[in-house]
Amino acid sequence: MRLFAAAALGLPRGLPEALARSARAELGAAARPVNPDAMHLTLVFLGEVPPWRAEAAGRCLETLSGSGPFTAVPEGAGFFPSAEK
């Protein structure tokens, strides 16, 4: 199972569409933006993990759920699976 931890984004009206336009302009046909309701900020991508490890990670992340706002410093942007695929 592919596993990642993400934070939901409460984006202002119109911003998801603007992001989609920007992605298409930058990445061309490779860009397939997600539904605005499904947009999120990936905090960490763990890749393929066995089910028992996914369950353990879920329990750990539940302790962070609802802990309030936090500050994040972006180090890059991208998309999945990759520009090559």
For each residue, the residues with C-beta under 8 A, 3 or more apart:
1: 48 49 50 51 54
2: 47 48 49
3: 45 46 47 48 49 53 54 57
4: 42 43 44 45 46
5: 42 43 44 46 57 61
6: 40 41 42 43
7: 40 41 43 72
8: 40
9: 39 40 41
10:
11: 15 16 19 36 39
12: 15
13:
14: 17 18
15: 11 12 18 19
16: 11 19 20 33 36 39
17: 14 20 21 36
18: 14 15 21 22
19: 11 15 16 22 23 33 39
20: 16 17 23 24 31 33
21: 17 18 24 25
22: 18 19 25 26
23: 19 20 26 27 31 33 79
24: 20 21 27 28 31 33
25: 21 22
26: 22 23 31
27: 23 24 30 31 79 83
28: 24 31
29:
30: 27 79 83
31: 20 23 24 26 27 28 79
32: 79
33: 16 19 20 23 24
34: 38 39
35: 38 39
36: 11 16 17 39
37:
38: 34 35
39: 9 11 16 19 34 35 36
40: 6 7 8 9
41: 6 7 9 72
42: 4 5 6 45
43: 4 5 6 7 72
44: 4 5
45: 3 4 42 80
46: 3 4 5 49 57
47: 2 3
48: 1 2 3
49: 1 2 3 46 53 54 57
50: 1 53 54
51: 1 54 55
52: 55 56
53: 3 49 50 56 57
54: 1 3 49 50 51 57 58
55: 51 52 58 59
56: 52 53 59 60
57: 3 5 46 49 53 54 60 61
58: 54 55 61 62
59: 55 56 62 63
60: 56 57 63 64
61: 5 57 58 64 65
62: 58 59 65
63: 59 60
64: 60 61 67
65: 61 62
66:
67: 64 70
68:
69:
70: 67
71:
72: 7 41 43
73:
74: 77
75:
76:
77: 74
78: 82 83
79: 23 27 30 31 32 82 83
80: 45
81: 85
82: 78 79 85
83: 27 30 78 79
84:
85: 81 82
